[in-house]
């Protein structure tokens, strides 16, 4: 049986991975002859990463899921320590990307390479982070957590309601953000002009 909280975590990982891959595609594509639209889409994507996964998703993993798993399965402590370090560094990482993007936009192309390289490193690290959670922590959580643990986790994660998973009632703020990204990002990344 797939627990609700595990399903939510996996759906959020899928949504975030799609956003990160879209971000990567945007970076590879470059601004072409529409830099204003390009920077707008990248800002919106980075805002989503900063706003949702950093503030809701990671917090619940760090405060609720990881301590329970570490207590019941001490063999996971090394992986959890790495994941916690990733969580601590990830918020600073996305803020750095936002700053580097702004520097590129305001100062010019002399700042482009720094943004692109930092973005590629951030995306690779984030995808690796989610893979570690899904391969080293979630399978063990399924085995060691009690029904009471799952009840608490399910209740907590059910409040996340990530709009990009498409499963939950949409928050108007996130709905506008998602619509902005999809409508302004060029095809095939979004629905904007190619």
Secondary structure, DSSP 8 states (H G I E B T S, - for coil): ---HHHHHHHHHHHHHHHHHHHHHHHHHH--TT-HHHHHHHHHHHHHHIIIIIIIIIHHHIIIIIHHHHHHH-GGGHHHHHHHHHHHHHHHHHHHHHHHHHHHHHHH-GGGHHHHHHHHHHHHHHHHHHHHHIIIIIHHHHHHH--HHHHHHHHHHHHTT--GGGS-S---HHHHHHHHHHHHHSBTTTSSB--
